[in-house]
């Protein structure tokens, strides 16, 4: 069993990460942190990975009960598709994502990664609302 969390460096994503760590502890399972970016310079990839790992370690803390692994990928323009592919590759049982409020106009004009993940995921999705 694995709990997967879609991660970005943002307050909303941090709340989702906190919830995902709690879910992994509760379920006694591993945590897969899925971090997808538009593109990344190969020369800076390791530094980027270390920076994201530091952020995750701040949330997880020194808890030996939660084993986590960072999965870093590039998506181009299809962020939701890349996340769903990562979810399948880690064989997750639960996906935790963060969501922020959007206006009705924003919903009509722009696609929502959150909405796509909820509708197209083949597993339960826990949505953590930004405060």
C-alpha positions, 0 to 999 in steps of 0.5 A: 500500500502507498499513499501518494501526494501531489506536491508543489512548493506552496502553502496549499500543497504543504497542507496536503503533504501534512495530511498525506503524512497523517494518512500514511501513519494511520494506514501504516504505509509508505508515502510517495511524494509526486512533484511535477514541473513544466520543465527542469534544467538537467544541470539543476535537477539534483539541486532541485530534488534536494530543495524539494526533499528538504521541504518534505523532511520539514513536514515528515520530521524524524518519524521512522514510521513513515518511509517516503520517496520523492518522484520528480517528473516533467509534464510539459502542458499536461500536469494532470496526465503526468500526475496520474501516470506517476500515481499508476507507477507507484501503485498508490491506494490513495491520492492526496491533493491540495485545492484552492478556491477559484471564481466561477469565471476562473472555472469556466475559462481555465481547466482545473488540474484538481478537477481532472484528477478527481474525475479521472483517477482510478483510486480514492482522492482526498482533497485538502482545502486551502485555508 
